[in-house]
């Protein structure tokens, strides 16, 4: 028997494909399930798909992400569902879960600080705050990462939108207009503001806002303009006042199930972090970009636009300055956040830095690059989340 025949016989365990010896098996792409509570077609889901595409690119095809928009898990289910492995990645709205994520939410609830920077940051509030908060959670808040770990999750960055105003079914211009008004709020800072101006704060899932506003269950929703599009509120809105209260909604947009994270190689974890900068950048950038477009569309529909009077603006400004102490005390006493005052103090210079860093940003790509260079690329993938 010649040597060639012997070698072929010795390879009988290797399958023949079309009469030709098959080569080494090509490794299959691993697909990860990404649960997003926002509806299909929303700006957030568009950003989620951009993140999914980036995961495939940065992992050289080793990983892929399938986005489940308002299907696999809704907003209220995502935290527990990600913890339990129903999803591999989740858009976790941490303010919905105050007891589970108190340290992270302390920082989220201080976002009305952005009003104190005046015109310098108008139109770029989200760009600055997302960079500052991501840097702080990764590098200066071990407690934040511990509370994610307790939920079997790994933090891979923050995201958020544009400034919040009042989306209503009645004109709001003054303190008198706000007295007794029922207003849906998505976080504690806005709830406290509503109470401070004589309103009644109501908490409900964002998925319920359209019905609540349409049926008069609430008079107003504290919300950013692009969310009117995202949640299909166009038909329900009759009046808008964007001057108050300010602040942005932030959340952990690309948290990864801890078991999944541990199963990844270091290169794959790095790819996930790099991809996270794409979503972290696209959401605030697009929100600010689309804000005028959404508002112009509402004007064309005959929605009333109102300015807040001087008294309401002044009361709001005073509230923000005083609320930092209230916030620290509240989180310390109710949730046991021992470093609450220290955290808020340490966060301010980081926010100052990011207000400066985003001044020249003019594209999603440049913002994602900035997030990567300043923060995400410096995360130690050999230890983070492990």
C-alpha positions in Angstrom: 0.0 0.0 0.0 1.5 3.3 -1.0 2.1 6.1 1.4 -0.6 8.3 -0.1 -3.3 5.6 0.3 -2.1 4.9 3.9 -2.5 8.6 4.7 -6.0 8.7 3.3 -7.0 5.6 5.2 -5.6 7.2 8.3 -8.0 10.2 7.8 -11.2 8.2 7.6 -12.5 10.0 10.7 -12.4 13.3 8.7 -15.6 13.7 6.6 -15.5 14.0 2.8 -17.4 16.9 1.3 -18.2 16.5 -2.4 -15.4 13.9 -2.7 -12.8 16.3 -1.2 -11.3 16.0 2.3 -12.8 18.5 4.6 -10.4 20.9 6.4 -10.5 21.9 10.0 -14.0 22.8 11.3 -14.7 26.6 11.1 -15.7 27.9 14.5 -19.3 29.1 14.6 -20.2 32.6 15.5 -21.7 32.8 18.9 -25.0 34.7 19.0 -26.0 36.8 22.1 -29.6 37.9 22.9 -30.0 41.6 23.6 -33.2 42.6 25.3 -34.4 46.1 24.9 -37.8 47.3 26.3 -38.1 50.1 23.7 -40.4 49.5 20.7 -39.1 48.7 17.2 -38.3 51.8 15.2 -37.3 53.9 18.2 -34.0 55.8 18.3 -32.9 53.6 21.1 -33.4 50.4 19.2 -31.6 51.8 16.2 -28.7 52.5 18.5 -29.0 48.9 19.8 -28.7 47.6 16.3 -25.6 49.8 15.7 -24.1 48.2 18.9 -25.0 44.7 17.6 -23.2 45.5 14.3 -20.2 46.8 16.2 -19.9 43.7 18.3 -19.7 41.6 15.1 -17.1 44.0 13.7 -14.9 44.4 16.7 -15.0 40.6 17.5 -14.0 39.8 14.0 -17.2 37.8 13.6 -16.7 35.6 16.6 -19.7 37.2 18.3 -23.0 38.4 16.9 -25.9 40.1 18.7 -29.6 39.7 18.0 -31.7 42.6 19.2 -35.1 41.8 20.8 -37.1 45.0 20.8 -40.0 45.0 23.3 -40.4 41.3 22.9 -38.0 39.1 24.9 -38.3 41.3 28.0 -40.1 44.5 28.7 -38.5 47.4 30.7 -39.7 46.2 34.0 -38.6 42.6 33.4 -35.1 43.3 32.0 -33.1 43.5 35.2 -34.3 40.2 36.6 -34.4 38.6 33.1 -30.8 39.4 32.5 -29.9 38.2 35.9 -31.6 34.9 35.3 -30.1 34.4 31.8 -33.2 34.9 29.8 -31.2 37.5 27.9 -27.4 37.7 27.5 -27.3 41.5 27.3 -29.9 43.9 28.6 -30.9 47.6 28.4 -31.3 47.9 32.2 -33.2 51.0 33.2 -31.6 51.3 36.7 -33.8 54.1 37.9 -36.7 51.6 37.7 -35.0 49.6 40.4 -34.0 51.9 43.3 -33.3 49.3 45.8 -31.1 47.2 43.5 -28.9 50.0 42.1 -28.8 52.8 44.7 -25.2 53.9 44.0 -25.7 54.1 40.3 -29.0 55.8 40.7 -27.5 58.4 43.0 -25.4 59.6 40.1 -28.2 59.3 37.6 -30.5 61.4 39.8 -27.9 64.3 40.0 -28.2 65.0 36.2 -30.2 68.2 36.8 -26.8 69.6 37.7 -26.5 70.2 34.0 -28.7 73.2 34.2 -26.1 74.9 36.4 -23.7 75.1 33.4 -26.1 77.4 31.5 -25.8 77.9 27.7 -22.4 76.3 27.6 -23.8 72.7 27.6 -27.2 73.3 25.9 -27.6 70.7 23.2 -24.8 68.6 24.5 -26.0 67.7 28.0 -26.2 64.0 27.3 -22.8 63.8 25.6 -21.1 65.2 28.6 -23.1 63.4 31.3 -22.7 59.9 29.7 -19.0 60.3 29.5 -18.7 61.5 33.0 -20.9 58.9 34.5 -19.3 56.0 32.6 -15.9 57.2 33.8 -17.1 57.5 37.4 -18.8 54.1 37.5 -15.9 52.2 35.9 -13.1 53.9 37.9 -14.5 55.5 41.1 -17.5 53.5 42.2 -16.7 49.9 43.3 -20.1 49.9 45.0 -21.8 50.5 41.7 -20.1 47.5 40.1 -20.8 45.4 43.2 -24.5 46.0 43.0 -24.5 44.9 39.4 -22.6 41.8 40.4 -25.2 41.0 43.0 -27.7 41.0 40.1 -25.4 38.7 38.1 -24.6 41.5 35.7 -21.5 43.2 34.4 -21.5 46.9 33.7 -20.1 47.9 30.2 -21.1 51.6 30.1 -23.8 54.2 30.5 -26.1 55.8 28.0 -28.9 58.4 28.0 -30.7 61.0 26.1 -31.4 64.7 25.9 -32.8 67.2 28.4 -36.2 66.7 30.0 -39.2 69.0 29.9 -43.0 68.7 30.3 -45.0 66.9 27.8 -48.7 67.6 28.7 -52.4 67.7 27.8 -52.7 71.2 29.3 -50.7 74.4 29.2 -48.0 74.8 31.8 -46.3 78.2 32.3 -46.3 78.9 36.0 -46.3 77.4 39.5 -50.0 77.9 39.6 -50.4 75.8 36.5 -48.5 73.0 38.2 -50.6 72.9 41.4 -52.2 69.5 41.8 -51.1 68.3 38.3 -50.5 64.5 38.0 -47.1 64.0 36.4 -45.5 60.8 35.3 -41.8 60.7 36.4 -39.1 58.2 35.6 -36.7 58.8 38.4 -36.6 60.2 42.0 -35.1 63.6 41.1 -38.0 64.5 38.9 -40.5 63.2 41.5 -39.0 65.5 44.2 -39.1 68.4 41.7 -42.8 67.7 41.0 -43.5 67.7 44.7 -41.5 70.9 45.2 -43.7 72.8 42.6 -47.0 71.5 44.0 -47.6 68.6 41.7 -48.2 64.9 42.2 -45.5 62.5 41.0 -46.8 59.2 39.5 -44.4 56.3 38.7 -45.2 53.9 35.9 -43.4 52.0 33.2 -42.6 54.0 30.0 -44.5 51.4 28.1 -47.7 52.7 29.8 -47.2 56.4 29.1 -49.3 56.7 26.0 -52.4 55.2 27.5 -52.0 57.2 30.7 -51.7 60.5 28.9 -54.4 59.7 26.3 -56.9 58.8 28.9 -56.1 61.6 31.3 -54.6 59.4 34.0 -51.7 61.9 34.0 -51.7 65.6 33.0 -48.1 65.7 32.0 -45.1 63.4 31.5 -41.6 64.6 32.5 -39.8 63.5 29.3 -37.3 64.3 26.6 -38.6 65.3 23.2 -37.3 62.3 21.2 -39.2 60.0 23.5 -42.4 61.4 22.2 -41.5 59.7 18.9 -40.1 56.6 20.6 -43.2 55.8 22.5 -45.8 57.0 20.0 -47.1 59.9 22.1 -47.6 62.3 19.2 -51.4 62.0 19.1 -51.7 62.3 22.9 -49.7 65.5 23.4 -51.3 69.0 23.2 -48.9 71.2 25.1 -45.1 71.3 25.7 -42.9 73.3 28.1 -39.2 72.4 27.6 -37.6 75.0 29.9 -38.2 72.9 33.1 -37.2 70.8 34.9 -34.0 69.8 33.0 -31.7 66.9 33.6 -31.4 63.7 31.5 -32.4 60.1 32.0 -29.4 57.7 32.1 -29.2 54.0 32.3 -26.9 51.0 31.9 -27.6 50.3 28.3 -25.5 47.3 27.5 -25.1 45.3 30.8 -24.0 41.7 30.2 -25.0 38.6 32.1 -22.1 37.8 34.4 -22.0 34.1 33.4 -21.8 35.1 29.7 -19.1 37.7 30.4 -16.9 35.1 32.2 -17.3 32.7 29.3 -15.8 35.3 26.8 -12.2 35.6 26.0 -10.4 38.8 26.9 -10.4 39.9 23.3 -14.2 39.3 23.1 -14.7 41.3 26.3 -12.7 44.1 24.9 -14.8 44.0 21.7 -18.0 44.2 23.7 -16.6 47.3 25.6 -15.6 48.9 22.3 -19.0 48.2 20.8 -20.6 49.7 23.9 -19.1 53.1 23.0 -21.1 53.0 19.8 -24.5 52.8 21.6 -23.3 55.0 24.4 -22.5 57.7 21.8 -25.3 57.2 19.4 -28.2 57.6 21.8 -27.4 61.0 23.3 -26.0 62.4 20.0 -29.1 61.3 18.0 -31.5 62.5 20.8 -30.0 65.9 20.6 -30.0 65.9 16.8 -33.6 64.7 16.6 -35.0 67.0 19.3 -35.7 69.9 17.1 -37.1 67.6 14.4 -39.6 66.1 16.8 -40.6 69.5 18.2 -41.0 71.0 14.8 -43.3 68.2 13.8 -45.4 68.8 16.9 -45.6 72.5 16.1 -46.9 71.7 12.6 -49.6 69.5 14.3 -50.7 72.5 16.3 -49.3 71.5 19.7 -48.9 74.5 22.0 -45.4 75.5 23.1 -45.0 77.5 26.3 -42.2 79.3 28.1 -41.8 78.9 31.9 -42.2 82.2 33.7 -39.3 83.6 35.7 -40.7 82.4 39.0 -40.9 78.8 37.9 -37.4 78.9 36.4 -36.0 80.4 39.6 -37.8 77.9 41.8 -36.4 75.1 39.7 -32.9 76.5 39.9 -33.1 76.8 43.6 -34.4 73.2 43.9 -31.5 71.8 41.9 -28.9 73.5 44.2 -30.6 72.3 47.3 -31.5 68.9 46.0 -27.8 67.7 46.0 -27.9 67.7 49.8 -31.4 66.2 49.8 -30.2 63.5 47.4 -27.1 62.6 49.5 -29.2 62.4 52.7 -32.0 60.4 51.0 -29.7 57.8 49.6 -27.8 57.5 52.8 -30.8 57.0 55.0 -33.1 55.0 52.7 -30.6 52.9 50.8 -27.5 52.8 53.0 -25.2 54.6 50.5 -22.5 55.5 53.0 -20.4 57.6 50.6 -23.4 59.5 49.0 -22.1 63.0 49.8 -18.5 62.1 48.9 -19.6 60.5 45.6 -21.5 63.6 44.5 -18.6 65.8 45.5 -16.1 63.6 43.6 -18.3 63.4 40.6 -18.5 67.2 40.0 -14.9 67.7 38.7 -15.3 64.8 36.4 -18.5 66.3 35.0 -16.7 69.7 34.7 -14.0 67.9 32.6 -16.5 66.3 30.3 -18.4 69.5 29.7 -15.2 70.8 28.2 -14.3 67.6 26.4 -17.5 67.5 24.3 -17.5 71.1 23.2 -16.0 70.3 19.8 -17.7 67.0 19.2 -19.6 67.1 15.9 -20.4 63.5 15.1 -21.4 60.1 16.6 -18.1 58.6 15.5 -16.0 61.3 17.2 -18.0 60.9 20.4 -17.6 57.2 20.4 -13.9 57.6 19.8 -13.7 60.0 22.7 -15.5 57.6 25.0 -13.2 54.8 23.9 -10.0 56.8 24.3 -10.8 58.4 27.6 -12.6 55.6 29.4 -13.6 52.3 27.9 -10.2 51.3 26.4 -8.7 51.7 29.9 -11.0 49.1 31.5 -9.0 46.0 32.5 -10.8 43.1 30.8 -8.8 40.6 32.8 -10.4 41.6 36.0 -13.5 43.8 35.3 -16.7 41.9 36.2 -14.8 38.8 37.3 
